[in-house]
Amino acid sequence: MNPRDIEKIRKTVSFLGDSSFSMLTALGQGECINSGPSLMMSRFVSIDELQSKNKPQSNDVILFGPGGLFT
C-alpha cells in the first residue's frame, strides 16, 4: 500500500490504532480492517469473492479516455 494512502487513512480515521495501521500493508485482496467507535477493538475481516452469477458485469468498464467515465 502506498504511504500516501496510509497517511490519508490516518487523517480520516482517527480511531484506528497504530497496530491496525501496521496491518494495512499486509492486507490482500478481499481483506480489510473493520474498525469504528462502536467496536471495542479493530477486527481483521476477509470477504469471500462473489459467485460469478452474483458479480456485477463491470470488468470491462472504461475509466479513462474516449467513452470513459473520466476524460
N, C-alpha and C positions, 0 to 999 in steps of 0.2 A: 504494500500500500504506500502511496505517495506521502511523504512527510507533510506536505501542504494539506492533503486531505485529512490527515490525523489532527493537524492544528485547527482546521475548520470545525471538525467534530468536537474538539476540546472546547472551543469557544461557544459552540451551540448547545452542547450537552454538559451543563455544569455539574450534574450529579454523578457522572461516570467517574469512577475511581482510577487511580494510576494502574492498578493491576489489570483492569479491563482494557485500558489504553494499550498496555503492553501486549495484550492478546490480539489486537486488531490486525497486526501484520501477519499473524499466523492463520487467519481465517481463510477457509477455502470456499469454493463455490457452494452456495446454499447454506452457508453458516453465518450466524450473526450473534451479537450480544444483545440480550433483552434487558433493558435497564429503565428505571424510572422512579419517580418519587413514591409510587405506591408499592414498590418491591423492596424487601429488606436488603437484598443484595443482587448484583447483576447475575444473569444466568446465561450460559452458553446454550445456543439453540441451533439445531440442524434441521433444515427444511428439506423434505423429500421432493424430488423432481415430479412434476405433474405427469400423469399418463398422457400419451400422445393425443388421445381423444379429448382431453380437457385443456390442452395447451392452446393459447391464442395463436392465430396464424400471423405472427409478426416477425418471423425470421428474415424476411426479405424487405423490411422497412428501409426506405432510403431516407437517411437523416440529412445529408448534405448534398449540394449540387442541384442540377436541374430536376425538378419534380420532388425534391426533398422537403422535409419539414423545416429545415433551416437553410437559408441561402447565403 
